[in-house]
Amino acid sequence: MMGRAVIAAARRTPVAPRGGGLKDLQADELAAPVFSKLLDDAGVPGGMVDHVFLGNALYAGGNPARMAALRAGLPPAVPAMTIDTQCCSGLDAIIQGARLIEAGAARCVIAGGAESYSRAPVRMHRPKAADKEPVAYTRPAFAPPPFDDPDLSEAAARLAARFEIGREDQAAFAVHSHEKALAVKNSKKLVVCPRTDLADDSFTRTLSIRAAMRAPVLFGDPETGLSAATIACAADGAAGVLIMSEGMARERGLSGLRILNSASLGGDPANPALVPIEMARQLLPQTTYTVADMNAVELHEAYAVQALAAVNALGIPSDILNPFGGGLARGHPIGASGAVLMVQLHEHWYTQRTQGYSENYKAMALIAAAGGLAAGVLVEAFEA
C-alpha cells in the first residue's frame, strides 16, 4: 500500500419508496447532483477527478456511472465504471476507489451507488426460438446449481427460525431504527434532486410496537416470521463520496475519514446475512481495534433479523449501531445502500467533530448481498 485514502466529502439524495418522490428519475439522474455537490463541498474542479465508480444493481446494462459523470459536468476525459455486486455495489465501488488511491494509481476518485427501483428496466429472457415469446423474470440467479439460491426473504425467514429471533424482537428493532432516524431529520448531507421537491427521507415515520406487530407475516412462521415492518422497502436513491489520497487532502486542508481497512468477502449463498459477521471478524484483527472501540457501526438493515443476527454475534451495542437510523427506516435502494452507510458515517463523524468528540473517532460499515457476498470498511478520523 502506497498511502491511505481519505473520504473528504460525502453526500446523498433523500431515499424514497419505489413510486414515491424520486420515481421520475433514472439512476444516473439521481447520482449526478450528488457528484456535483461533492465537488462543490471540497472545492475540487472536475478535471482533478481521476476516476468514477458507481454501484448499481437493477439496470442490467449500459454504464450509469458514465452517464452520471457526464451529467454532473465532469470532463469527458474522466473514466467511469459501473459495479454490480447487488446490495454491496455502492460500498464495493468505494472500496475500489480507495484501492486505486492506495495503489498510487489515482489521487482523487468519486465513488458511490445509485438505484431507481421506479425506473429500472422490465426484465425478460430472450426466447430461444423465433416463434416463442420472451419470458419475464423478477431477479436473475445469484448462485448456480448445485448451490442453494433462495429468495432473500425466504433465506431471512429461515435465519429467524434457526436463531429463534421472534417477531417481537424484530418489530422492536424496526421501531428503534425509525426512532433514531426521526431524531435526526433534516440531514446536512442531503441533496435535493432536480425536478423534485423531496428534501428528506420520506419513508421514515413514527412506528409503534403495536403497529409493527399488526403487520401480517409475509415470510416464515407465526413466531419468527417477517412482515412489511421488518423488511426494508424497495426504494430509490443515490449516495457518493469524494476520496482523496492523504497527501492531496492535506494539501487542500480537507479533514475527513481515513480508510484503515476494507474488504469484499464471499460466503455461503444460502445464508448471505451471515457473511458480514465474518467480514467484521476479518477487518478488525488487522488493526488494534475491536467492536468495543467503535464510535459507530453502520450495518445495513435489509431485514431486521439479518441485522439482529450480526448484532448478536458481534456484540454491537445499541447506542453505536446506525446512530441516524438504518435501512428499515429509510428504504433499500439496492445499489446505493452501501454508499449510504458511508455517508451516514461521515455525517456522524462530522457531528462528533463539531461537538469536540472526534479526536479518536473510529467506525465501521458492513453490508451483505445476494449470492453470499459482503463488503466492509473500517475508518478513523483524519485531520488535515
C-alpha positions as CSV (number, residue, x, y, z in Angstrom):
1,M,0.0,0.0,0.0
2,M,1.5,3.3,-1.1
3,G,-0.7,5.6,1.1
4,R,-4.1,5.8,2.8
5,A,-7.3,7.0,1.2
6,V,-9.4,9.7,2.9
7,I,-13.1,10.3,2.5
8,A,-13.1,14.1,2.2
9,A,-16.7,14.7,1.3
10,A,-20.0,12.7,1.4
11,R,-23.5,13.4,0.0
12,R,-26.7,11.6,-0.8
13,T,-30.1,12.1,-2.1
14,P,-33.1,11.5,0.2
15,V,-34.3,7.9,0.0
16,A,-37.9,7.4,-1.3
17,P,-40.0,4.3,-1.6
18,R,-40.5,2.9,-5.2
19,G,-43.1,5.0,-6.9
20,G,-42.5,7.9,-4.5
21,G,-40.9,11.3,-4.7
22,L,-38.0,10.2,-6.9
23,K,-40.0,8.0,-9.3
24,D,-39.3,10.1,-12.4
25,L,-35.5,10.0,-12.2
26,Q,-33.2,7.4,-13.7
27,A,-30.3,6.1,-11.6
28,D,-27.8,8.4,-13.3
29,E,-30.1,11.4,-12.8
30,L,-30.1,10.6,-9.1
31,A,-26.3,10.3,-8.9
32,A,-25.4,13.4,-11.0
33,P,-26.4,16.0,-8.4
34,V,-24.6,14.0,-5.7
35,F,-21.4,14.1,-7.8
36,S,-21.7,17.8,-8.4
37,K,-22.3,18.6,-4.7
38,L,-19.3,16.5,-3.7
39,L,-17.0,18.6,-5.9
40,D,-18.6,21.9,-4.6
41,D,-18.2,20.8,-1.0
42,A,-14.5,20.0,-1.4
43,G,-13.7,22.9,-3.8
44,V,-12.3,20.5,-6.3
45,P,-12.7,21.0,-10.1
46,G,-14.0,18.1,-12.1
47,G,-10.7,17.9,-14.0
48,M,-8.9,16.7,-10.9
49,V,-11.0,13.6,-10.6
50,D,-9.1,10.6,-11.9
51,H,-11.9,8.0,-11.9
52,V,-15.6,7.5,-11.1
53,F,-17.0,4.2,-9.7
54,L,-20.8,3.8,-9.3
55,G,-22.6,0.8,-7.8
56,N,-25.9,-0.2,-9.5
57,A,-27.9,-3.5,-9.3
58,L,-31.0,-3.3,-11.4
59,Y,-30.1,-1.7,-14.7
60,A,-28.5,-4.8,-16.3
61,G,-26.6,-2.9,-19.0
62,G,-25.3,0.4,-20.1
63,N,-22.9,2.3,-17.8
64,P,-24.8,4.6,-15.4
65,A,-21.5,5.7,-13.9
66,R,-20.5,7.3,-17.2
67,M,-24.0,8.9,-17.7
68,A,-23.9,10.3,-14.2
69,A,-20.4,11.7,-14.6
70,L,-21.2,13.5,-17.8
71,R,-24.5,14.8,-16.4
72,A,-22.6,16.2,-13.4
73,G,-20.3,18.1,-15.7
74,L,-17.1,16.1,-15.2
75,P,-14.8,16.3,-18.3
76,P,-15.3,13.6,-20.9
77,A,-11.7,12.5,-20.2
78,V,-12.6,11.2,-16.7
79,P,-13.3,7.4,-17.0
80,A,-16.3,5.9,-15.2
81,M,-17.1,2.3,-14.3
82,T,-20.4,0.7,-13.0
83,I,-20.1,-2.1,-10.5
84,D,-22.8,-4.7,-9.8
85,T,-22.4,-6.8,-6.6
86,Q,-26.1,-6.3,-5.8
87,C,-26.6,-4.8,-2.3
88,C,-22.8,-4.5,-1.8
89,S,-22.4,-2.4,-5.1
90,G,-22.2,1.0,-3.5
91,L,-19.7,0.0,-0.8
92,D,-17.7,-2.1,-3.2
93,A,-17.5,1.0,-5.5
94,I,-16.0,3.0,-2.6
95,I,-13.6,0.1,-1.8
96,Q,-12.4,0.0,-5.5
97,G,-11.9,3.8,-5.5
98,A,-9.9,3.6,-2.2
99,R,-7.7,0.8,-3.5
100,L,-6.9,2.8,-6.7
101,I,-5.6,5.6,-4.5
102,E,-3.8,3.2,-2.1
103,A,-2.0,1.7,-5.1
104,G,-0.9,5.1,-6.2
105,A,-2.8,4.9,-9.4
106,A,-5.1,7.9,-8.5
107,R,-5.2,10.9,-6.2
108,C,-8.9,11.7,-6.4
109,V,-11.9,9.5,-7.0
110,I,-15.7,9.8,-6.9
111,A,-17.4,6.6,-5.8
112,G,-20.9,5.6,-4.6
113,G,-24.1,4.0,-5.7
114,A,-27.4,4.8,-7.3
115,E,-30.7,2.9,-7.8
116,S,-34.1,3.7,-9.2
117,Y,-36.4,0.8,-8.5
118,S,-39.1,3.0,-10.1
119,R,-37.3,3.4,-13.4
120,A,-35.5,0.1,-13.6
121,P,-35.9,-1.9,-16.9
122,V,-38.5,-4.6,-17.1
123,R,-36.5,-7.9,-17.2
124,M,-37.2,-10.6,-19.8
125,H,-35.4,-13.6,-21.0
126,R,-35.0,-13.6,-24.8
127,P,-36.8,-16.7,-26.3
128,K,-34.7,-19.5,-27.7
129,A,-36.9,-19.9,-30.8
130,A,-38.4,-17.2,-33.1
131,D,-42.0,-18.4,-32.5
132,K,-41.7,-18.1,-28.7
133,E,-42.5,-15.1,-26.5
134,P,-40.0,-13.5,-24.1
135,V,-40.3,-14.7,-20.5
136,A,-40.4,-12.1,-17.8
137,Y,-38.5,-12.6,-14.6
138,T,-38.1,-10.6,-11.3
139,R,-34.5,-11.4,-10.5
140,P,-31.5,-13.2,-12.0
141,A,-29.9,-16.2,-10.4
142,F,-27.3,-15.3,-7.8
143,A,-25.7,-18.8,-7.5
144,P,-25.7,-21.7,-10.0
145,P,-26.5,-25.3,-9.2
146,P,-25.6,-27.2,-7.0
147,F,-25.6,-24.1,-4.7
148,D,-28.8,-23.2,-2.9
149,D,-30.1,-19.9,-4.3
150,P,-33.0,-18.9,-2.1
151,D,-35.2,-15.8,-2.4
152,L,-33.6,-13.4,0.1
153,S,-36.8,-13.1,2.1
154,E,-37.0,-16.9,2.4
155,A,-33.4,-17.0,3.5
156,A,-34.0,-14.3,6.1
157,A,-37.1,-16.2,7.4
158,R,-35.0,-19.4,7.7
159,L,-32.4,-17.4,9.6
160,A,-35.1,-16.1,12.0
161,A,-36.3,-19.6,12.7
162,R,-32.8,-21.0,13.1
163,F,-31.7,-18.4,15.6
164,E,-35.2,-18.2,17.2
165,I,-35.4,-14.4,16.6
166,G,-39.0,-13.8,17.3
167,R,-41.4,-11.4,15.6
168,E,-41.5,-9.0,18.6
169,D,-37.7,-8.7,18.7
170,Q,-37.7,-7.9,15.0
171,A,-40.5,-5.4,15.5
172,A,-38.7,-3.7,18.4
173,F,-35.6,-3.4,16.2
174,A,-37.5,-1.8,13.4
175,V,-39.2,0.7,15.8
176,H,-35.9,1.7,17.2
177,S,-34.5,2.3,13.7
178,H,-37.3,4.7,12.9
179,E,-36.9,6.4,16.3
180,K,-33.2,7.1,15.6
181,A,-34.0,8.4,12.1
182,L,-36.7,10.7,13.3
183,A,-34.4,12.2,15.9
184,V,-32.0,13.4,13.2
185,K,-34.3,14.6,10.5
186,N,-33.0,17.3,8.1
187,S,-29.6,15.9,7.4
188,K,-27.0,18.3,6.2
189,K,-25.7,15.7,3.8
190,L,-28.9,15.6,1.6
191,V,-29.0,16.8,-2.0
192,V,-32.4,17.8,-3.5
193,C,-32.6,16.4,-6.9
194,P,-33.7,18.4,-10.0
195,R,-37.4,18.1,-10.9
196,T,-38.3,17.1,-7.3
197,D,-39.1,18.8,-4.0
198,L,-38.1,15.9,-1.8
199,A,-35.9,17.2,1.0
200,D,-35.8,14.3,3.4
201,D,-36.2,10.5,3.6
202,S,-39.9,10.1,3.0
203,F,-40.5,6.6,4.4
204,T,-39.3,7.4,8.0
205,R,-42.2,7.6,10.4
206,T,-43.4,7.1,13.9
207,L,-43.8,3.3,14.3
208,S,-45.2,1.6,17.4
209,I,-44.6,-1.9,18.5
210,R,-48.3,-2.5,18.3
211,A,-48.5,-1.3,14.7
212,A,-45.4,-3.3,13.7
213,M,-46.8,-6.5,15.3
214,R,-50.1,-6.0,13.5
215,A,-48.4,-6.2,10.1
216,P,-49.1,-9.7,8.6
217,V,-46.4,-12.3,8.3
218,L,-45.2,-12.3,4.7
219,F,-42.4,-15.0,5.0
220,G,-41.8,-17.6,7.7
221,D,-43.9,-18.9,10.6
222,P,-46.1,-17.1,13.0
223,E,-43.5,-17.0,15.8
224,T,-40.4,-15.8,13.8
225,G,-41.9,-14.6,10.5
226,L,-41.0,-11.4,8.6
227,S,-43.5,-8.6,7.9
228,A,-43.6,-5.4,5.9
229,A,-42.5,-3.6,9.1
230,T,-39.3,-5.7,9.5
231,I,-38.3,-5.8,5.8
232,A,-36.8,-2.7,4.2
233,C,-39.0,-1.3,1.4
234,A,-37.8,-1.1,-2.2
235,A,-36.5,2.4,-2.7
236,D,-34.9,5.0,-5.0
237,G,-31.8,7.0,-4.1
238,A,-28.1,7.8,-4.6
239,A,-25.1,8.4,-2.4
240,G,-21.5,9.1,-3.0
241,V,-18.2,10.1,-1.5
242,L,-15.1,12.0,-2.7
243,I,-12.0,10.0,-1.9
244,M,-8.5,11.5,-2.0
245,S,-5.0,10.5,-1.2
246,E,-3.9,11.5,2.3
247,G,-1.4,13.9,0.7
248,M,-4.0,15.6,-1.5
249,A,-6.3,16.0,1.4
250,R,-3.6,17.7,3.4
251,E,-2.7,19.9,0.5
252,R,-6.3,21.1,0.3
253,G,-6.9,21.3,4.0
254,L,-9.7,18.7,3.9
255,S,-10.4,16.6,7.0
256,G,-12.5,13.5,6.9
257,L,-12.4,9.8,7.4
258,R,-9.2,7.8,6.8
259,I,-9.8,4.3,5.4
260,L,-7.9,1.9,7.7
261,N,-9.0,-1.3,6.1
262,S,-11.6,-2.5,3.6
263,A,-12.6,-5.8,2.0
264,S,-15.1,-7.7,-0.1
265,L,-15.9,-11.3,1.0
266,G,-17.7,-14.3,-0.2
267,G,-19.6,-16.9,1.8
268,D,-22.5,-19.4,1.7
269,P,-25.0,-18.2,-1.0
270,A,-27.8,-19.9,1.1
271,N,-27.0,-17.6,4.1
272,P,-25.9,-14.2,2.8
273,A,-27.0,-12.4,6.0
274,L,-24.2,-14.2,7.9
275,V,-21.3,-13.1,5.7
276,P,-20.9,-9.6,7.3
277,I,-20.2,-11.3,10.6
278,E,-17.2,-13.0,9.2
279,M,-16.3,-9.8,7.4
280,A,-16.1,-7.8,10.6
281,R,-14.0,-10.6,12.2
282,Q,-11.6,-10.3,9.3
283,L,-11.4,-6.5,9.2
284,L,-10.8,-5.8,12.9
285,P,-7.9,-8.2,13.7
286,Q,-5.8,-6.5,11.0
287,T,-5.9,-3.4,13.3
288,T,-5.6,-2.9,17.0
289,Y,-9.3,-2.2,17.3
290,T,-12.3,-4.2,18.5
291,V,-16.1,-3.6,18.2
292,A,-15.9,-2.0,21.6
293,D,-13.6,0.7,20.3
294,M,-16.0,1.8,17.6
295,N,-17.9,5.1,17.8
296,A,-20.4,3.9,15.3
297,V,-21.2,0.8,13.3
298,E,-23.3,1.3,10.1
299,L,-24.9,-2.1,9.4
300,H,-27.3,-2.3,6.6
301,E,-30.8,-3.4,7.6
302,A,-32.3,-5.2,4.7
303,Y,-34.2,-7.3,7.2
304,A,-34.4,-6.8,11.0
305,V,-33.5,-10.4,11.5
306,Q,-30.4,-10.1,9.3
307,A,-29.2,-7.1,11.3
308,L,-30.0,-8.7,14.7
309,A,-28.0,-11.8,13.8
310,A,-24.9,-9.7,13.2
311,V,-25.6,-7.5,16.3
312,N,-25.9,-10.6,18.5
313,A,-22.8,-12.4,17.0
314,L,-20.6,-9.3,17.1
315,G,-21.8,-7.8,20.3
316,I,-22.6,-4.4,18.8
317,P,-24.0,-2.0,21.4
318,S,-27.3,-0.4,20.5
319,D,-26.0,3.1,21.1
320,I,-23.4,2.9,18.4
321,L,-25.4,0.9,15.9
322,N,-26.8,3.0,13.0
323,P,-26.9,6.3,15.0
324,F,-29.1,8.0,12.5
325,G,-31.4,5.0,11.8
326,G,-31.0,2.3,9.2
327,G,-32.4,0.8,6.1
328,L,-35.7,-0.2,7.8
329,A,-36.4,3.4,8.5
330,R,-35.2,4.7,5.1
331,G,-35.7,2.0,2.5
332,H,-33.3,-0.1,0.4
333,P,-32.1,1.5,-2.9
334,I,-30.1,-1.7,-3.6
335,G,-27.0,-0.4,-5.4
336,A,-26.9,2.8,-3.3
337,S,-27.4,1.3,0.2
338,G,-23.7,0.5,0.8
339,A,-22.7,4.0,-0.1
340,V,-25.5,5.5,2.1
341,L,-23.7,3.7,5.0
342,M,-20.5,5.7,4.4
343,V,-22.4,9.0,4.0
344,Q,-24.0,8.3,7.4
345,L,-20.7,7.6,9.0
346,H,-19.2,10.8,7.5
347,E,-22.1,12.8,8.9
348,H,-21.8,11.1,12.3
349,W,-18.0,11.9,12.4
350,Y,-18.7,15.5,11.4
351,T,-21.4,15.8,14.2
352,Q,-18.9,14.4,16.7
353,R,-16.2,16.8,15.5
354,T,-18.4,19.8,15.9
355,Q,-19.0,18.7,19.5
356,G,-15.3,18.1,20.1
357,Y,-15.6,14.3,20.4
358,S,-13.9,13.2,17.1
359,E,-10.2,13.0,18.0
360,N,-10.1,9.2,18.4
361,Y,-13.1,8.6,16.1
362,K,-13.3,5.0,14.7
363,A,-16.2,3.4,12.8
364,M,-17.2,0.5,10.6
365,A,-19.7,-0.1,7.7
366,L,-21.0,-3.6,6.9
367,I,-23.4,-4.8,4.2
368,A,-24.5,-8.2,2.9
369,A,-25.6,-9.1,-0.7
370,A,-27.4,-11.8,-2.6
371,G,-25.2,-14.7,-3.6
372,G,-23.4,-14.8,-0.3
373,L,-21.4,-11.6,-0.5
374,A,-20.4,-8.9,2.0
375,A,-18.4,-5.7,1.9
376,G,-16.9,-3.8,4.8
377,V,-14.9,-0.6,5.5
378,L,-13.1,0.4,8.7
379,V,-12.3,4.2,9.2
380,E,-10.8,6.6,11.6
381,A,-10.8,10.4,11.9
382,F,-8.4,12.3,9.8
383,E,-7.4,15.9,10.4
384,A,-5.7,17.8,7.6
